[in-house]
């Protein structure tokens, strides 16, 4: 991968002006969101605004923007500065350093496949980091990092995915993941072990797929030759949709396709017409309740998105950005009247009852459990299927919950 220069949008106002050209639809007035009597806190948002990973993560900024309204109800004026990883580890470090050293943020919210590039720096600086554990193992080893769906141990295995594919009649699975992302590679291997627990064959496994590549024809041919009738992947939408299209063009009939990214606006708002057509009947994992459940929590999320000017169904990244603000706010409640990085870090370290803003259906998680979380809260996943221009709940998968497979771990290629 060629190294691209990291871009840091120096202020929320400048960020909004530039981001409008990227299709993020930000508003400087909302990003500032000042209010009388509110406590002001400035945070960094480290995400993949440009580059190969942007298709899955760039819209996280819109989720944070919706979180500004959540913060205002809790008595905070949330200001944020966006750092673009440019989809490289070096870019993540450069952006992270600027957030801390130039903009003096109290905390960093991150939704990035490359956050591991900045993790050692944040650890050394004592900066609390809140976000999605989608990239590597620093969430399980660094006590300054707090994942909105837990410190995932991708090398451990849950039966949830196997239970889902068995319920869909899959007998032969194909699965792929990225070589650059340990979490992606671990997830690929883990899915294979999970389905084997349910008696499903793994006909094709590739945990070393080039990051962001759309050169999928060789993989499609190999999957066809292996006779797979089910497919899952821990990859960005661009790669996944390309492979789905290639499989359909080869006449491969899949009883079930399950993708880790793509629910909601990722398909409806961002996919090309060809991709959206290919995604018909594809199921998507969400670590939180889906909007079609119309729970009080999802309705509040929808209302905050509307206030922020975000139209349509939320993307996975918007969920992650919004939930990151929610966890930040829970930490701020115990961080004193004038929160510092140190006091916020101390408060976050005492949270054992995170409920994902109610989007886990009453379940809670100890976000400081760094030893045994495998697949989110109670090993549960919510699954929605694209039908037409909307999504349907998959029966029995709202959520489907599994158990950790005892004594089993995976070690994908590096």
C-alpha positions in Angstrom: 0.0 0.0 0.0 1.4 3.4 -0.9 1.6 5.8 2.0 -0.7 8.7 1.7 -0.3 11.9 3.6 -2.6 12.2 6.6 -5.0 15.0 6.5 -6.1 16.7 9.8 -9.0 19.1 9.7 -7.7 21.6 12.2 -11.0 22.8 13.6 -14.6 21.7 13.4 -15.5 24.6 11.2 -12.7 24.0 8.7 -13.5 20.3 8.9 -17.1 20.9 7.9 -16.2 23.0 4.9 -13.8 20.4 3.6 -15.9 17.4 4.5 -18.8 18.7 2.4 -16.7 17.8 -0.6 -16.3 14.3 0.7 -20.0 13.7 1.0 -20.0 13.7 4.8 -22.7 16.5 5.0 -21.3 18.2 8.1 -22.4 21.5 9.5 -20.0 23.8 11.3 -22.9 25.2 13.5 -23.8 21.7 14.6 -20.2 20.7 15.1 -19.7 23.6 17.4 -23.1 23.2 19.1 -22.5 25.8 21.8 -25.1 26.3 24.5 -25.5 28.5 27.5 -24.5 26.8 30.8 -23.1 23.7 29.2 -19.7 22.2 30.1 -17.4 22.2 27.1 -15.2 19.3 26.3 -13.0 18.9 23.2 -12.3 15.5 21.8 -10.5 14.1 18.8 -12.2 11.8 16.2 -9.7 9.5 14.6 -11.2 7.8 11.6 -10.7 6.7 8.0 -12.0 9.7 6.1 -10.0 9.0 2.9 -8.3 5.9 1.5 -9.2 2.3 1.2 -10.9 2.0 4.6 -13.1 5.1 4.1 -16.0 3.2 2.6 -16.6 1.5 5.9 -15.7 4.2 8.4 -15.8 7.8 7.0 -19.4 8.3 8.1 -18.5 7.8 11.8 -18.1 11.6 11.9 -21.9 11.9 11.2 -22.5 9.6 14.2 -20.4 11.8 16.4 -22.3 14.8 15.0 -25.6 13.1 16.2 -23.9 12.5 19.5 -23.5 16.3 19.9 -27.3 16.4 20.6 -27.1 13.5 23.0 -24.3 15.3 24.8 -26.2 18.6 25.0 -29.1 16.8 26.8 -26.5 15.6 29.3 -25.2 19.1 29.9 -22.1 19.1 27.6 -21.1 21.2 24.7 -19.2 18.6 22.7 -16.6 20.0 20.3 -14.6 17.7 18.1 -11.6 17.8 15.8 -11.3 15.1 13.1 -8.0 13.4 12.3 -7.9 11.4 9.1 -5.8 8.2 9.1 -5.8 8.2 5.3 -6.2 4.5 5.7 -2.6 3.8 6.8 -1.0 3.0 10.2 1.5 5.9 9.6 -1.3 8.2 8.8 -3.1 7.2 12.0 -0.1 8.0 14.1 0.4 11.4 12.4 -3.2 12.3 12.9 -3.2 11.1 16.5 -0.1 13.1 17.4 -1.7 16.3 15.9 -4.9 15.7 17.9 -3.0 15.5 21.1 -0.1 17.9 20.6 -1.7 20.6 18.5 -5.3 20.5 19.6 -4.9 19.2 23.2 -8.0 17.0 23.1 -9.1 15.4 26.4 -10.0 12.1 24.7 -10.1 10.4 21.3 -13.0 8.7 19.8 -12.0 6.3 17.1 -13.7 4.2 14.4 -10.8 3.0 12.2 -9.3 -0.1 10.7 -5.9 1.5 11.4 -6.2 2.8 14.9 -3.5 0.5 16.1 -1.0 2.8 14.3 -1.6 5.5 17.0 -2.4 3.3 20.0 1.1 3.2 21.5 1.3 7.0 21.3 -2.1 7.4 23.0 -1.0 4.9 25.7 2.2 6.8 26.4 0.4 10.1 26.6 -2.3 8.8 29.0 -5.1 9.7 26.5 -8.4 7.8 27.0 -9.5 6.2 23.7 -13.1 5.3 23.1 -14.5 3.5 20.0 -14.9 0.4 18.0 -12.5 -2.5 18.5 -12.3 -3.3 14.8 -8.6 -3.2 14.1 -6.2 -5.0 16.4 -5.5 -6.3 19.9 -4.6 -3.1 21.6 -8.1 -3.0 23.0 -7.4 -6.1 25.0 -3.9 -5.0 26.2 -4.1 -1.2 26.7 -6.0 0.0 29.8 -6.6 3.4 28.3 -8.8 2.0 25.4 -12.5 1.3 25.9 -14.5 -0.4 23.2 -18.2 0.3 22.8 -18.8 -3.4 22.2 -16.1 -4.8 24.3 -12.4 -5.6 24.1 -13.0 -8.3 21.4 -10.7 -11.4 21.6 -10.7 -12.3 17.9 -8.6 -15.4 18.6 -11.4 -16.9 20.7 -14.5 -18.4 19.2 -18.2 -18.1 19.7 -20.9 -20.4 18.4 -23.2 -17.5 17.4 -22.0 -17.5 13.8 -22.2 -21.2 13.4 -25.8 -21.1 14.8 -26.8 -18.5 12.3 -25.4 -20.3 9.2 -26.9 -23.6 10.4 -30.3 -21.9 10.7 -30.0 -20.8 7.1 -29.2 -24.2 5.7 -25.6 -23.6 4.9 -23.4 -26.7 4.6 -20.2 -25.4 3.0 -18.8 -21.9 4.0 -16.3 -19.6 2.3 -14.7 -16.8 4.4 -12.1 -14.1 3.8 -10.4 -11.4 5.8 -7.6 -8.8 5.5 -4.0 -9.6 6.1 -3.2 -6.1 7.4 -5.8 -6.1 10.2 -5.3 -8.7 12.9 -9.0 -8.3 14.0 -10.2 -9.0 10.5 -7.9 -12.1 10.1 -8.9 -13.4 13.5 -12.5 -13.0 12.7 -12.1 -14.9 9.5 -10.5 -17.9 11.3 -13.0 -17.7 14.1 -15.9 -17.9 11.8 -14.5 -21.0 10.3 -14.1 -22.7 13.7 -17.6 -21.5 14.7 -19.4 -23.1 11.8 -17.4 -26.3 12.2 -18.9 -26.6 15.7 -22.2 -26.9 14.0 -21.1 -29.5 11.5 -20.6 -27.1 8.6 -17.7 -27.6 6.1 -15.3 -24.8 5.4 -14.6 -25.1 1.7 -12.6 -21.9 1.3 -10.7 -19.8 3.8 -8.4 -16.8 3.1 -7.3 -14.7 6.1 -4.6 -12.9 4.1 -6.6 -11.0 1.5 -4.9 -7.7 0.4 -6.4 -4.8 2.3 -9.0 -2.9 0.2 -8.4 -5.0 -2.9 -11.2 -5.6 -5.4 -9.3 -8.2 -7.4 -11.7 -10.9 -6.4 -12.1 -13.0 -9.5 -9.6 -15.7 -8.4 -11.3 -16.0 -5.0 -14.7 -16.3 -6.6 -13.5 -19.0 -8.9 -11.9 -20.9 -6.0 -15.1 -20.6 -4.0 -17.2 -22.0 -6.9 -14.7 -24.9 -7.3 -15.0 -25.6 -3.6 -18.8 -25.8 -3.8 -19.5 -23.2 -1.1 -23.1 -22.3 -0.4 -22.5 -19.8 2.3 -20.2 -16.8 2.6 -18.9 -14.4 5.3 -16.2 -11.8 5.4 -14.6 -9.3 7.8 -13.7 -6.8 5.1 -14.8 -3.4 4.0 -17.8 -2.9 1.7 -15.9 -2.3 -1.5 -14.1 -5.6 -1.3 -17.2 -7.5 -0.1 -19.6 -6.2 -2.8 -17.0 -6.9 -5.5 -16.8 -10.5 -4.4 -20.6 -10.9 -4.2 -21.0 -9.6 -7.7 -18.3 -12.0 -9.0 -19.9 -15.0 -7.3 -23.3 -14.1 -8.8 -21.8 -13.7 -12.2 -20.3 -17.2 -11.9 -23.7 -18.6 -11.0 -22.9 -19.5 -7.4 -26.0 -19.8 -5.3 -25.5 -18.8 -1.7 -28.1 -19.9 0.9 -26.7 -17.2 3.2 -24.2 -14.4 3.0 -23.3 -12.6 6.3 -21.2 -9.4 6.3 -19.8 -7.6 9.2 -20.2 -4.2 7.6 -23.0 -2.9 5.5 -26.2 -2.7 7.4 -28.3 0.4 6.9 -26.9 3.4 5.1 -23.8 1.5 4.1 -25.9 -0.2 1.4 -28.8 2.1 0.9 -26.8 5.3 0.8 -23.4 4.3 -0.5 -23.6 1.3 -2.7 -23.6 1.7 -6.4 -26.8 0.4 -8.2 -24.9 -2.8 -9.2 -23.7 -3.3 -5.6 -27.1 -2.7 -4.2 -28.6 -5.2 -6.6 -25.9 -7.8 -5.7 -26.6 -7.2 -2.0 -30.3 -8.2 -2.3 -30.8 -11.1 0.2 -27.5 -10.5 1.9 -27.5 -10.5 5.7 -25.6 -8.0 7.8 -24.3 -8.2 11.4 -24.9 -5.3 13.7 -23.6 -5.3 17.3 -26.6 -3.3 18.4 -30.3 -3.3 17.9 -31.3 -2.5 14.3 -33.5 0.4 13.5 -36.4 -1.7 12.3 -37.0 -3.0 15.8 -38.3 0.5 16.7 -37.2 0.3 20.3 -37.1 3.4 22.5 -33.3 3.4 22.1 -33.3 3.2 18.3 -36.0 5.8 18.1 -33.8 8.2 20.2 -30.9 7.5 17.9 -33.0 8.2 14.9 -34.2 11.5 16.4 -30.6 12.6 17.1 -29.5 11.7 13.6 -32.4 13.8 12.2 -31.4 16.7 14.4 -27.9 16.4 13.0 -29.2 16.5 9.4 -28.4 12.9 8.7 -31.0 11.3 6.4 -31.9 7.7 5.9 -30.8 4.6 7.8 -27.6 4.9 9.8 -24.4 3.3 8.7 -22.4 0.9 10.9 -19.9 3.7 11.4 -22.6 6.2 12.4 -23.7 3.7 15.1 -20.1 3.4 16.3 -19.6 7.2 16.3 -22.8 7.8 18.2 -22.2 5.0 20.7 -18.7 6.3 21.3 -20.1 9.6 22.4 -22.5 7.7 24.7 -19.7 5.9 26.4 -17.7 9.1 26.7 -20.6 10.7 28.5 -20.9 7.9 30.9 -17.2 8.4 31.7 -17.6 12.1 32.1 -20.2 11.6 34.8 -17.5 10.4 37.1 -14.7 12.6 35.9 -15.3 15.7 38.0 -16.6 19.2 37.3 -13.5 20.0 35.2 -12.6 16.7 33.4 -9.0 16.0 32.4 -7.6 13.1 30.5 -6.5 11.6 33.8 -9.8 12.0 35.6 -11.8 10.7 32.6 -9.5 7.7 32.2 -10.0 6.9 35.9 -13.8 7.2 35.6 -13.9 5.0 32.4 -11.8 2.4 34.2 -14.7 2.0 36.8 -17.5 1.3 34.3 -18.8 -2.2 34.5 -22.4 -1.7 33.4 -22.3 -0.1 29.9 -25.7 -0.7 28.2 -24.9 0.8 24.7 -27.4 3.6 25.3 -30.2 1.0 25.7 -29.4 -0.6 22.3 -28.7 -4.0 23.8 -32.2 -4.8 24.8 -31.5 -4.5 28.5 -28.1 -6.3 28.5 -25.0 -4.7 30.0 -21.3 -5.2 29.6 -18.2 -4.7 31.7 -16.1 -2.7 29.3 -13.0 -3.3 31.4 -13.2 -7.0 30.9 -10.1 -7.5 28.7 -9.9 -11.3 28.9 -13.0 -13.1 27.7 -15.2 -11.0 25.4 -15.6 -12.7 22.0 -18.5 -11.3 20.1 -20.0 -8.3 21.9 -22.5 -8.4 24.7 -23.3 -11.9 25.8 -21.9 -13.2 22.5 -24.9 -11.8 20.7 -25.3 -10.4 17.2 -28.3 -8.7 15.5 -28.8 -9.7 11.9 -30.8 -7.9 9.2 -31.4 -8.9 5.6 -31.6 -6.4 2.7 -34.9 -6.8 0.9 -35.7 -4.2 -1.7 -34.7 -0.8 -0.4 -35.0 -1.8 3.3 -34.1 -4.4 5.8 -36.0 -7.2 7.5 -35.1 -8.8 10.8 -33.8 -12.3 10.3 -36.1 -14.6 12.4 -34.3 -15.9 15.4 -31.4 -13.5 14.9 -32.7 -10.4 16.8 -30.3 -11.3 18.4 -28.8 -14.7 17.9 -26.5 -15.5 20.9 -23.8 -18.1 21.3 -21.3 -19.4 23.8 -17.6 -19.3 23.8 -16.1 -22.5 22.6 -13.9 -23.7 25.5 -10.2 -24.5 24.9 -10.2 -23.2 21.3 -8.3 -20.3 19.9 -7.2 -19.3 16.4 -3.9 -17.9 15.2 -4.2 -16.6 11.6 -1.2 -15.9 9.4 0.7 -12.7 9.9 
